[in-house]
């Protein structure tokens, strides 16, 4: 599905999606929005907005970014830990 959405965006189409997986947004989104309840909404470039601190605050967990190399590309993923 992510590959399909990325392809549509590459064709110049607008794609709007919602996800609870920050890795999906980091991988394909140009911009993102984080909603911390009703009053605190943050938006900006996905790579800048989806920091370990912001994701940790949003979900109430410890979050750490890792670089994952699949042999063809290296991508950033966020690993979370519940205490």
RARA-V57440 format. One record per run of one state. SS is the DSSP state (hx for helix, st for strand, lp for the rest). FROM is the first residue (numbers start at 0). LEN is the number of residues. Records with the same first field share a line. If there is no record, write none. Layout:
BEGIN
SS = FROM-LEN + FROM-LEN
END
This chain:
BEGIN
lp = 0-1 + 10-11 + 28-2 + 36-3 + 49-2 + 59-2 + 69-4 + 81-2
hx = 1-9 + 21-7 + 45-4 + 51-8
st = 30-6 + 39-6 + 61-8 + 73-8
END
